[in-house]
């Protein structure tokens, strides 16, 4: 039997080894006299524990003090109880705070467990709702694909039925005309042949001139691409599309402002638009596009283009030529030239930037220098060689001092800096 405080009592009940022990409050015990009995020394059963050994930190009896605790500092329990009791009370208060905190954390953990279960149930409901919607979207997409397939099949069958009826009628007319003509030539008299010759010849000539296709009007090219993006259905992105369009290189076209011209060391490009056999634009990518750009004069000089598949039937071809001159450009799809390929590309020398200033007059931009000239050829009174506001030779608007061009975003007409010409000398000093 042990005497326990309330904290130790709760700890006693938590331990697995002591959880089954019976714990009874002292106030509820029938024999309360045990609480007031003196404690006897375990080493000297006849002696009461009245003293306390500071060095050994334990209660002792008088015989213990005379024995193995002879040299130890000892005092009566009543004299040291306050000091040790206060320390124990402080420790108890600290433990009580931890006890309250632990109980609070335990309560929060239990609440969080409930919150986790509730949240898991809510997310499970969301997953089920999402899955039901996804399944519904896939089923609707499946039905839509099957409807498209059925419509495509009916369309092809109708075209084949029409072609078949036309061919059967033409075959019947042709067979009738041939049989009638053979019978006329074998059984008819000379006069009958001569009389019927005009009508028979006209009929056969008419039948022979009827145009008809030697191949079926449609083909059986119907494919399903499971990885093709098919937009959205019921708010979900779905995949899978029926492909019946086949690219026709002869109907593919090239587009772009810089299709036949480019600048040295500048990024240029054009666009390839792929079409099917009916001339309709393909709405998908993935075609085998090959582009070559080679110099016509320098066989070992070639430009390596970059082909970007936009995924919508268009392809962006970009390149940056390092040498000026004429180039031959070949654009092939599935090994065949597209419409307009091959074609000639002219690469001009790199853009010549203006060396002067874009100004309204030489007087302003040079700070009134008399020796400053301008490519516009204007002069001013008083010995000034450049142009001024409203004076003769002024182009009437802002212009470049180096070449006289009136468009700010233009190429300089002057030659290279090493070219010492009259035009290159007529420049305004740049401030």
C-alpha positions as a Markdown table, in Angstrom:
| # | Residue | x | y | z |
|---|---|---|---|---|
| 1 | Unk | 0.0 | 0.0 | 0.0 |
| 2 | Unk | 1.3 | 3.5 | -0.9 |
| 3 | Unk | 0.1 | 7.0 | -0.1 |
| 4 | Unk | -0.3 | 8.9 | -3.4 |
| 5 | Unk | -1.2 | 12.5 | -4.2 |
| 6 | Unk | -3.8 | 13.3 | -6.8 |
| 7 | Unk | -1.2 | 13.8 | -9.6 |
| 8 | Unk | 0.6 | 10.5 | -8.8 |
| 9 | Unk | -2.8 | 8.8 | -8.5 |
| 10 | Unk | -3.6 | 9.8 | -12.1 |
| 11 | Unk | -0.2 | 8.7 | -13.3 |
| 12 | Unk | -0.7 | 5.4 | -11.4 |
| 13 | Unk | -3.9 | 4.8 | -13.3 |
| 14 | Unk | -2.2 | 5.6 | -16.7 |
| 15 | Unk | 0.6 | 3.1 | -16.3 |
| 16 | Unk | -0.1 | -0.4 | -17.8 |
| 17 | Unk | 1.5 | -2.2 | -14.8 |
| 18 | Unk | -0.5 | -0.3 | -12.2 |
| 19 | Unk | -3.7 | 0.5 | -14.1 |
| 20 | Unk | -5.5 | -2.5 | -12.5 |
| 21 | Unk | -4.5 | -1.5 | -8.9 |
| 22 | Unk | -7.3 | -0.4 | -6.6 |
| 23 | Unk | -6.8 | 3.3 | -5.5 |
| 24 | Unk | -9.0 | 4.6 | -2.7 |
| 25 | Unk | -9.0 | 8.2 | -1.3 |
| 26 | Unk | -7.9 | 8.4 | 2.3 |
| 27 | Unk | -11.0 | 10.3 | 3.4 |
| 28 | Unk | -13.2 | 7.3 | 2.2 |
| 29 | Unk | -11.2 | 4.6 | 4.0 |
| 30 | Unk | -12.9 | 3.1 | 7.0 |
| 31 | Unk | -9.6 | 3.0 | 9.0 |
| 32 | Unk | -8.5 | 6.6 | 9.1 |
| 33 | Unk | -6.2 | 6.0 | 12.1 |
| 34 | Unk | -3.5 | 4.7 | 9.8 |
| 35 | Unk | -2.9 | 8.2 | 8.5 |
| 36 | Unk | -1.9 | 9.5 | 11.9 |
| 37 | Unk | 0.4 | 6.7 | 13.0 |
| 38 | Unk | 4.1 | 7.4 | 13.4 |
| 39 | Unk | 6.5 | 6.0 | 10.8 |
| 40 | Unk | 9.0 | 3.6 | 12.1 |
| 41 | Unk | 12.6 | 3.2 | 10.8 |
| 42 | Unk | 13.1 | 0.2 | 8.4 |
| 43 | Unk | 16.6 | -0.3 | 9.9 |
| 44 | Unk | 15.4 | 0.1 | 13.5 |
| 45 | Unk | 11.8 | -1.0 | 13.7 |
| 46 | Unk | 11.4 | 0.2 | 17.3 |
| 47 | Unk | 12.5 | 3.7 | 16.5 |
| 48 | Unk | 10.4 | 6.4 | 15.1 |
| 49 | Unk | 11.6 | 8.5 | 12.1 |
| 50 | Unk | 11.9 | 12.0 | 13.6 |
| 51 | Unk | 15.2 | 13.3 | 12.1 |
| 52 | Unk | 16.3 | 14.2 | 8.5 |
| 53 | Unk | 19.7 | 13.6 | 7.1 |
| 54 | Unk | 20.6 | 16.5 | 4.7 |
| 55 | Unk | 23.5 | 14.7 | 3.1 |
| 56 | Unk | 21.5 | 11.5 | 2.4 |
| 57 | Unk | 18.3 | 13.4 | 1.8 |
| 58 | Unk | 16.1 | 10.9 | 3.8 |
| 59 | Unk | 14.4 | 10.6 | 7.2 |
| 60 | Unk | 16.4 | 8.8 | 9.9 |
| 61 | Unk | 15.9 | 7.8 | 13.6 |
| 62 | Unk | 18.1 | 8.5 | 16.5 |
| 63 | Unk | 19.9 | 5.1 | 16.2 |
| 64 | Unk | 20.7 | 6.0 | 12.5 |
| 65 | Unk | 22.2 | 9.3 | 13.6 |
| 66 | Unk | 24.4 | 7.5 | 16.1 |
| 67 | Unk | 25.3 | 4.8 | 13.5 |
| 68 | Unk | 26.1 | 5.3 | 9.8 |
| 69 | Unk | 24.8 | 8.9 | 9.7 |
| 70 | Unk | 27.2 | 9.9 | 12.6 |
| 71 | Unk | 29.2 | 12.5 | 10.6 |
| 72 | Unk | 26.2 | 13.7 | 8.5 |
| 73 | Unk | 24.4 | 17.0 | 9.1 |
| 74 | Unk | 21.0 | 16.0 | 10.6 |
| 75 | Unk | 18.1 | 18.0 | 12.0 |
| 76 | Unk | 14.6 | 17.4 | 13.3 |
| 77 | Unk | 12.0 | 16.9 | 10.6 |
| 78 | Unk | 9.9 | 19.7 | 12.0 |
| 79 | Unk | 12.8 | 22.2 | 11.5 |
| 80 | Unk | 13.5 | 21.3 | 7.8 |
| 81 | Unk | 9.9 | 20.5 | 6.6 |
| 82 | Unk | 9.2 | 24.2 | 5.6 |
| 83 | Unk | 12.3 | 24.4 | 3.4 |
| 84 | Unk | 11.7 | 21.1 | 1.7 |
| 85 | Unk | 8.0 | 21.5 | 1.6 |
| 86 | Unk | 8.3 | 24.9 | -0.2 |
| 87 | Unk | 10.6 | 23.4 | -2.8 |
| 88 | Unk | 8.2 | 20.5 | -3.3 |
| 89 | Unk | 5.3 | 22.9 | -3.5 |
| 90 | Unk | 7.1 | 24.9 | -6.3 |
| 91 | Unk | 7.8 | 21.7 | -8.1 |
| 92 | Unk | 4.2 | 20.7 | -7.7 |
| 93 | Unk | 3.0 | 24.0 | -9.0 |
| 94 | Unk | 5.2 | 23.6 | -12.1 |
| 95 | Unk | 4.0 | 20.0 | -12.6 |
| 96 | Unk | 0.4 | 21.3 | -12.2 |
| 97 | Unk | 0.9 | 23.7 | -15.0 |
| 98 | Unk | 2.3 | 20.9 | -17.2 |
| 99 | Unk | -0.7 | 18.8 | -16.1 |
| 100 | Unk | -3.1 | 21.5 | -17.2 |
| 101 | Unk | -1.2 | 22.0 | -20.5 |
| 102 | Unk | -1.2 | 18.3 | -21.2 |
| 103 | Unk | -4.9 | 17.9 | -20.5 |
| 104 | Unk | -5.5 | 20.9 | -22.8 |
| 105 | Unk | -3.3 | 19.5 | -25.6 |
| 106 | Unk | -4.9 | 16.1 | -25.2 |
| 107 | Unk | -8.3 | 17.7 | -25.6 |
| 108 | Unk | -7.1 | 19.5 | -28.8 |
| 109 | Unk | -5.7 | 16.2 | -30.1 |
| 110 | Unk | -9.0 | 14.5 | -29.6 |
| 111 | Unk | -10.9 | 17.4 | -31.3 |
| 112 | Unk | -8.4 | 17.4 | -34.2 |
| 113 | Unk | -9.0 | 13.7 | -34.6 |
| 114 | Unk | -12.7 | 14.4 | -34.9 |
| 115 | Unk | -12.0 | 17.2 | -37.3 |
| 116 | Unk | -9.8 | 14.9 | -39.4 |
| 117 | Unk | -12.5 | 12.3 | -39.6 |
| 118 | Unk | -15.1 | 14.9 | -40.6 |
| 119 | Unk | -12.8 | 16.4 | -43.2 |
| 120 | Unk | -12.0 | 13.0 | -44.6 |
| 121 | Unk | -15.7 | 12.2 | -45.0 |
| 122 | Unk | -16.3 | 15.6 | -46.7 |
| 123 | Unk | -13.4 | 15.0 | -49.1 |
| 124 | Unk | -14.6 | 11.5 | -49.8 |
| 125 | Unk | -18.0 | 13.0 | -50.8 |
| 126 | Unk | -16.2 | 15.4 | -53.1 |
| 127 | Unk | -14.2 | 12.6 | -54.7 |
| 128 | Unk | -17.4 | 10.6 | -55.3 |
| 129 | Unk | -19.1 | 13.7 | -56.7 |
| 130 | Unk | -16.1 | 14.4 | -58.9 |
| 131 | Unk | -15.9 | 10.8 | -60.1 |
| 132 | Unk | -19.6 | 10.6 | -60.9 |
| 133 | Unk | -19.3 | 13.8 | -62.9 |
| 134 | Unk | -16.2 | 12.6 | -64.7 |
| 135 | Unk | -17.9 | 9.3 | -65.5 |
| 136 | Unk | -20.9 | 11.2 | -66.8 |
| 137 | Unk | -18.6 | 13.4 | -68.9 |
| 138 | Unk | -16.8 | 10.5 | -70.4 |
| 139 | Unk | -20.0 | 8.7 | -71.2 |
| 140 | Unk | -21.4 | 11.8 | -72.9 |
| 141 | Unk | -18.1 | 12.2 | -74.8 |
| 142 | Unk | -18.3 | 8.6 | -75.8 |
| 143 | Unk | -21.8 | 9.0 | -77.1 |
| 144 | Unk | -20.8 | 12.2 | -78.9 |
| 145 | Unk | -17.8 | 10.3 | -80.5 |
| 146 | Unk | -20.1 | 7.4 | -81.6 |
| 147 | Unk | -22.6 | 9.9 | -83.0 |
| 148 | Unk | -19.7 | 11.6 | -85.0 |
| 149 | Unk | -18.6 | 8.2 | -86.2 |
| 150 | Unk | -22.1 | 7.3 | -87.3 |
| 151 | Unk | -22.6 | 10.6 | -89.1 |
| 152 | Unk | -19.2 | 10.2 | -90.8 |
| 153 | Unk | -20.0 | 6.6 | -91.9 |
| 154 | Unk | -23.4 | 7.7 | -93.2 |
| 155 | Unk | -21.9 | 10.6 | -95.1 |
| 156 | Unk | -19.3 | 8.3 | -96.7 |
| 157 | Unk | -21.9 | 5.6 | -97.5 |
| 158 | Unk | -24.2 | 8.2 | -99.1 |
| 159 | Unk | -21.4 | 9.5 | -101.3 |
| 160 | Unk | -20.6 | 6.0 | -102.3 |
| 161 | Unk | -24.2 | 5.2 | -103.0 |
| 162 | Unk | -24.5 | 8.3 | -105.2 |
| 163 | Unk | -21.3 | 7.4 | -107.1 |
| 164 | Unk | -22.5 | 3.8 | -107.4 |
| 165 | Unk | -25.9 | 4.9 | -108.9 |
| 166 | Unk | -24.2 | 7.2 | -111.3 |
| 167 | Unk | -21.7 | 4.6 | -112.4 |
| 168 | Unk | -24.5 | 1.9 | -112.8 |
| 169 | Unk | -26.6 | 4.3 | -114.9 |
| 170 | Unk | -23.5 | 5.2 | -117.0 |
| 171 | Unk | -22.6 | 1.5 | -117.3 |
| 172 | Unk | -26.2 | 0.7 | -118.4 |
| 173 | Unk | -26.3 | 3.4 | -121.0 |
| 174 | Unk | -22.8 | 2.5 | -122.3 |
| 175 | Unk | -23.7 | -1.2 | -122.5 |
| 176 | Unk | -27.0 | -0.4 | -124.3 |
| 177 | Unk | -25.2 | 1.8 | -126.8 |
| 178 | Unk | -22.4 | -0.7 | -127.4 |
| 179 | Unk | -24.9 | -3.6 | -127.8 |
| 180 | Unk | -27.1 | -1.6 | -130.2 |
| 181 | Unk | -24.0 | -0.5 | -132.3 |
| 182 | Unk | -22.6 | -4.1 | -132.4 |
| 183 | Unk | -26.0 | -5.4 | -133.5 |
| 184 | Unk | -26.3 | -2.7 | -136.1 |
| 185 | Unk | -22.9 | -3.4 | -137.5 |
| 186 | Unk | -23.5 | -7.2 | -137.6 |
| 187 | Unk | -27.1 | -7.4 | -138.7 |
| 188 | Unk | -28.0 | -4.1 | -140.3 |
| 189 | Unk | -27.8 | -3.5 | -144.0 |
| 190 | Unk | -25.6 | -0.9 | -145.5 |
| 191 | Unk | -28.4 | 1.6 | -145.8 |
| 192 | Unk | -29.6 | 1.0 | -142.3 |
| 193 | Unk | -26.0 | 1.5 | -141.0 |
| 194 | Unk | -25.7 | 4.7 | -143.0 |
| 195 | Unk | -29.1 | 6.0 | -141.8 |
| 196 | Unk | -28.4 | 5.3 | -138.1 |
| 197 | Unk | -24.8 | 6.2 | -138.2 |
| 198 | Unk | -25.3 | 9.9 | -137.1 |
| 199 | Unk | -27.6 | 9.1 | -134.2 |
| 200 | Unk | -25.4 | 6.2 | -133.0 |
| 201 | Unk | -22.2 | 8.2 | -133.3 |
| 202 | Unk | -23.7 | 11.1 | -131.4 |
| 203 | Unk | -24.8 | 8.8 | -128.6 |
| 204 | Unk | -21.5 | 7.0 | -128.3 |
| 205 | Unk | -19.6 | 10.3 | -128.4 |
| 206 | Unk | -21.8 | 11.7 | -125.7 |
| 207 | Unk | -21.3 | 8.6 | -123.5 |
| 208 | Unk | -17.6 | 8.6 | -124.1 |
| 209 | Unk | -17.4 | 12.3 | -123.0 |
| 210 | Unk | -19.1 | 11.7 | -119.6 |
| 211 | Unk | -16.5 | 12.3 | -116.9 |
| 212 | Unk | -16.3 | 9.8 | -114.0 |
| 213 | Unk | -13.8 | 9.0 | -111.3 |
| 214 | Unk | -11.8 | 5.9 | -111.6 |
| 215 | Unk | -11.6 | 5.6 | -107.9 |
| 216 | Unk | -14.1 | 5.6 | -105.1 |
| 217 | Unk | -15.2 | 9.1 | -104.2 |
| 218 | Unk | -14.3 | 8.5 | -100.5 |
| 219 | Unk | -11.8 | 6.4 | -98.6 |
| 220 | Unk | -12.0 | 4.4 | -95.4 |
| 221 | Unk | -9.6 | 6.6 | -93.5 |
| 222 | Unk | -11.3 | 6.8 | -90.1 |
| 223 | Unk | -9.0 | 6.8 | -87.1 |
| 224 | Unk | -9.4 | 7.3 | -83.3 |
| 225 | Unk | -6.7 | 9.2 | -81.4 |
| 226 | Unk | -7.2 | 8.5 | -77.7 |
| 227 | Unk | -4.5 | 11.2 | -76.7 |
| 228 | Unk | -6.0 | 14.0 | -78.8 |
| 229 | Unk | -7.4 | 16.9 | -76.7 |
| 230 | Unk | -11.2 | 17.1 | -77.3 |
| 231 | Unk | -12.0 | 20.2 | -75.3 |
| 232 | Unk | -14.4 | 20.1 | -72.3 |
| 233 | Unk | -17.5 | 18.1 | -71.6 |
| 234 | Unk | -19.7 | 18.9 | -68.5 |
| 235 | Unk | -16.9 | 21.1 | -67.2 |
| 236 | Unk | -14.2 | 18.3 | -67.5 |
| 237 | Unk | -11.4 | 18.2 | -70.0 |
| 238 | Unk | -11.7 | 15.1 | -72.1 |
| 239 | Unk | -9.5 | 13.3 | -74.6 |
| 240 | Unk | -10.1 | 11.3 | -77.7 |
| 241 | Unk | -11.0 | 12.4 | -81.2 |
| 242 | Unk | -12.0 | 10.9 | -84.5 |
| 243 | Unk | -9.5 | 11.7 | -87.2 |
| 244 | Unk | -10.6 | 11.3 | -90.8 |
| 245 | Unk | -8.6 | 14.2 | -92.3 |
| 246 | Unk | -5.3 | 13.3 | -94.0 |
| 247 | Unk | -2.7 | 16.0 | -94.8 |
| 248 | Unk | -2.2 | 16.7 | -98.5 |
| 249 | Unk | 1.2 | 18.3 | -99.1 |
| 250 | Unk | 0.1 | 19.8 | -102.4 |
| 251 | Unk | -2.7 | 21.8 | -100.6 |
| 252 | Unk | -0.5 | 23.0 | -97.7 |
| 253 | Unk | 0.4 | 26.7 | -98.0 |
| 254 | Unk | 3.1 | 29.1 | -96.8 |
| 255 | Unk | 2.4 | 32.5 | -95.2 |
| 256 | Unk | 4.4 | 35.4 | -93.9 |
| 257 | Unk | 5.5 | 38.9 | -94.7 |
| 258 | Unk | 9.2 | 37.8 | -94.7 |
| 259 | Unk | 8.6 | 34.7 | -96.8 |
| 260 | Unk | 11.0 | 35.7 | -99.6 |
| 261 | Unk | 13.3 | 38.3 | -97.8 |
| 262 | Unk | 15.3 | 38.4 | -94.6 |
| 263 | Unk | 18.1 | 40.3 | -93.0 |
| 264 | Unk | 21.5 | 39.1 | -92.1 |
| 265 | Unk | 21.8 | 38.1 | -88.4 |
| 266 | Unk | 18.2 | 38.9 | -87.8 |
| 267 | Unk | 15.5 | 36.3 | -86.7 |
| 268 | Unk | 13.0 | 35.8 | -89.5 |
| 269 | Unk | 10.4 | 33.2 | -90.3 |
| 270 | Unk | 7.2 | 32.2 | -91.9 |
| 271 | Unk | 4.2 | 29.9 | -91.2 |
| 272 | Unk | 3.2 | 26.6 | -92.8 |
| 273 | Unk | -0.6 | 25.9 | -92.9 |
| 274 | Unk | -1.4 | 22.2 | -93.4 |
| 275 | Unk | -4.6 | 21.2 | -95.2 |
| 276 | Unk | -6.3 | 17.9 | -96.0 |
| 277 | Unk | -7.2 | 16.4 | -99.3 |
| 278 | Unk | -10.4 | 18.5 | -99.4 |
| 279 | Unk | -8.5 | 21.7 | -98.9 |
| 280 | Unk | -9.8 | 22.2 | -95.3 |
| 281 | Unk | -7.4 | 23.2 | -92.6 |
| 282 | Unk | -6.2 | 20.5 | -90.2 |
| 283 | Unk | -7.0 | 21.2 | -86.6 |
| 284 | Unk | -4.2 | 19.1 | -85.2 |
| 285 | Unk | -0.4 | 18.9 | -85.4 |
| 286 | Unk | 2.1 | 16.0 | -85.4 |
| 287 | Unk | 3.0 | 16.0 | -89.1 |
| 288 | Unk | 6.5 | 15.2 | -90.3 |
| 289 | Unk | 7.7 | 18.7 | -91.5 |
| 290 | Unk | 11.2 | 19.1 | -92.9 |
| 291 | Unk | 12.7 | 22.5 | -93.9 |
| 292 | Unk | 16.1 | 23.1 | -95.6 |
| 293 | Unk | 17.6 | 26.5 | -96.3 |
| 294 | Unk | 20.8 | 26.4 | -98.4 |
| 295 | Unk | 22.9 | 29.2 | -100.0 |
| 296 | Unk | 22.8 | 29.1 | -103.8 |
| 297 | Unk | 26.4 | 30.3 | -104.3 |
| 298 | Unk | 28.0 | 28.8 | -101.2 |
| 299 | Unk | 27.2 | 25.1 | -101.1 |
| 300 | Unk | 28.7 | 24.6 | -97.6 |
| 301 | Unk | 26.6 | 27.6 | -96.3 |
| 302 | Unk | 23.3 | 26.5 | -94.8 |
| 303 | Unk | 20.9 | 27.8 | -92.3 |
| 304 | Unk | 19.5 | 25.6 | -89.6 |
| 305 | Unk | 15.8 | 26.4 | -89.1 |
| 306 | Unk | 13.6 | 25.7 | -86.1 |
| 307 | Unk | 10.2 | 24.2 | -86.7 |
| 308 | Unk | 7.6 | 24.8 | -83.9 |
| 309 | Unk | 4.4 | 22.7 | -84.0 |
| 310 | Unk | 1.5 | 24.8 | -82.7 |
| 311 | Unk | -0.8 | 21.8 | -82.4 |
| 312 | Unk | -3.5 | 23.4 | -84.5 |
| 313 | Unk | -2.3 | 22.5 | -88.0 |
| 314 | Unk | 0.1 | 25.4 | -88.3 |
| 315 | Unk | 3.9 | 25.3 | -88.0 |
| 316 | Unk | 6.2 | 28.3 | -87.3 |
| 317 | Unk | 9.5 | 28.1 | -89.1 |
| 318 | Unk | 12.2 | 30.5 | -87.8 |
| 319 | Unk | 15.8 | 31.0 | -88.8 |
| 320 | Unk | 18.7 | 33.5 | -88.6 |
| 321 | Unk | 20.9 | 33.7 | -91.7 |
| 322 | Unk | 24.6 | 34.6 | -91.1 |
| 323 | Unk | 25.5 | 35.3 | -94.7 |
| 324 | Unk | 23.7 | 37.6 | -97.2 |
| 325 | Unk | 22.8 | 36.3 | -100.7 |
| 326 | Unk | 20.2 | 34.1 | -102.4 |
| 327 | Unk | 19.0 | 30.9 | -100.6 |
| 328 | Unk | 16.9 | 28.0 | -101.8 |
| 329 | Unk | 14.2 | 27.0 | -99.3 |
| 330 | Unk | 12.5 | 23.6 | -99.4 |
| 331 | Unk | 9.5 | 22.8 | -97.2 |
| 332 | Unk | 8.3 | 19.2 | -97.3 |
| 333 | Unk | 5.5 | 17.4 | -95.5 |
| 334 | Unk | 5.7 | 13.6 | -95.4 |
| 335 | Unk | 8.6 | 13.8 | -97.9 |
| 336 | Unk | 6.6 | 15.9 | -100.5 |
| 337 | Unk | 7.0 | 19.6 | -101.4 |
| 338 | Unk | 4.2 | 21.8 | -100.2 |
| 339 | Unk | 2.5 | 24.4 | -102.4 |
| 340 | Unk | 5.1 | 27.1 | -103.4 |
| 341 | Unk | 8.1 | 24.9 | -102.5 |
| 342 | Unk | 11.0 | 25.2 | -103.3 |
| 343 | Unk | 11.3 | 29.0 | -103.4 |
| 344 | Unk | 14.0 | 31.7 | -103.4 |
| 345 | Unk | 14.9 | 33.7 | -100.3 |
| 346 | Unk | 16.9 | 36.9 | -100.5 |
| 347 | Unk | 19.0 | 37.7 | -97.4 |
| 348 | Unk | 20.0 | 41.4 | -97.4 |
| 349 | Unk | 23.0 | 42.6 | -95.5 |
| 350 | Unk | 22.5 | 43.6 | -91.9 |
| 351 | Unk | 20.5 | 46.7 | -91.1 |
| 352 | Unk | 22.6 | 49.9 | -91.4 |
| 353 | Unk | 21.9 | 52.1 | -88.5 |
| 354 | Unk | 22.0 | 55.9 | -88.7 |
| 355 | Unk | 25.2 | 57.5 | -87.6 |
| 356 | Unk | 23.8 | 61.0 | -87.3 |
| 357 | Unk | 20.9 | 62.6 | -85.3 |
| 358 | Unk | 17.2 | 62.8 | -86.1 |
| 359 | Unk | 16.6 | 66.5 | -85.8 |
| 360 | Unk | 14.6 | 69.5 | -87.1 |
| 361 | Unk | 17.6 | 71.6 | -88.1 |
| 362 | Unk | 21.4 | 71.6 | -88.0 |
| 363 | Unk | 21.5 | 74.8 | -86.0 |
| 364 | Unk | 19.6 | 73.3 | -83.1 |
| 365 | Unk | 21.3 | 69.9 | -82.8 |
| 366 | Unk | 24.8 | 71.3 | -83.3 |
| 367 | Unk | 24.5 | 74.1 | -80.8 |
| 368 | Unk | 25.0 | 76.7 | -83.5 |
| 369 | Unk | 28.2 | 75.4 | -85.0 |
| 370 | Unk | 29.1 | 77.0 | -88.3 |
| 371 | Unk | 31.0 | 73.9 | -89.7 |
| 372 | Unk | 28.1 | 71.5 | -89.0 |
| 373 | Unk | 26.7 | 70.0 | -92.2 |
| 374 | Unk | 23.5 | 68.1 | -92.9 |
| 375 | Unk | 22.7 | 65.5 | -95.6 |
| 376 | Unk | 19.6 | 67.4 | -96.6 |
| 377 | Unk | 21.8 | 69.9 | -98.3 |
| 378 | Unk | 20.3 | 73.0 | -96.7 |
| 379 | Unk | 22.3 | 76.2 | -96.0 |
| 380 | Unk | 21.7 | 79.2 | -93.7 |
| 381 | Unk | 22.8 | 82.9 | -94.1 |
| 382 | Unk | 25.8 | 84.1 | -92.2 |
| 383 | Unk | 28.2 | 81.3 | -93.3 |
| 384 | Unk | 26.3 | 78.4 | -91.8 |
| 385 | Unk | 26.5 | 75.3 | -94.0 |
| 386 | Unk | 23.7 | 73.4 | -92.3 |
| 387 | Unk | 19.9 | 73.8 | -92.6 |
| 388 | Unk | 17.7 | 75.9 | -90.3 |
| 389 | Unk | 14.0 | 76.4 | -89.5 |
| 390 | Unk | 12.3 | 77.3 | -92.8 |
| 391 | Unk | 15.4 | 78.0 | -94.7 |
| 392 | Unk | 16.1 | 76.8 | -98.2 |
| 393 | Unk | 16.9 | 73.1 | -98.5 |
| 394 | Unk | 15.1 | 72.0 | -95.4 |
| 395 | Unk | 12.9 | 69.0 | -96.1 |
| 396 | Unk | 10.1 | 70.6 | -94.0 |
| 397 | Unk | 10.1 | 68.0 | -91.2 |
| 398 | Unk | 12.4 | 66.0 | -88.9 |
| 399 | Unk | 15.1 | 64.1 | -90.8 |
| 400 | Unk | 18.3 | 62.2 | -90.3 |
| 401 | Unk | 21.4 | 64.4 | -90.5 |
| 402 | Unk | 23.6 | 61.6 | -91.9 |
| 403 | Unk | 21.5 | 60.7 | -95.0 |
| 404 | Unk | 18.5 | 63.1 | -95.0 |
| 405 | Unk | 15.8 | 60.4 | -94.6 |
| 406 | Unk | 12.6 | 61.7 | -93.0 |
| 407 | Unk | 11.5 | 58.4 | -91.5 |
| 408 | Unk | 13.0 | 57.8 | -88.1 |
| 409 | Unk | 12.7 | 54.0 | -88.2 |
| 410 | Unk | 14.5 | 53.6 | -91.5 |
| 411 | Unk | 17.8 | 52.2 | -92.8 |
| 412 | Unk | 20.6 | 54.6 | -93.3 |
| 413 | Unk | 21.4 | 55.3 | -97.0 |
| 414 | Unk | 25.0 | 56.0 | -96.2 |
| 415 | Unk | 27.6 | 53.4 | -97.0 |
| 416 | Unk | 29.9 | 51.8 | -94.4 |
| 417 | Unk | 31.9 | 54.1 | -92.1 |
| 418 | Unk | 35.0 | 53.5 | -94.3 |
| 419 | Unk | 33.2 | 54.8 | -97.4 |
| 420 | Unk | 34.4 | 58.4 | -97.5 |
| 421 | Unk | 31.8 | 60.1 | -99.7 |
| 422 | Unk | 30.3 | 63.5 | -99.9 |
| 423 | Unk | 27.0 | 62.1 | -98.4 |
| 424 | Unk | 28.8 | 60.5 | -95.4 |
| 425 | Unk | 30.6 | 63.8 | -94.6 |
| 426 | Unk | 27.4 | 65.8 | -94.4 |
| 427 | Unk | 26.6 | 64.9 | -90.8 |
| 428 | Unk | 25.5 | 67.0 | -87.9 |
| 429 | Unk | 27.6 | 66.7 | -84.7 |
| 430 | Unk | 25.7 | 64.5 | -82.3 |
| 431 | Unk | 25.4 | 66.2 | -78.9 |
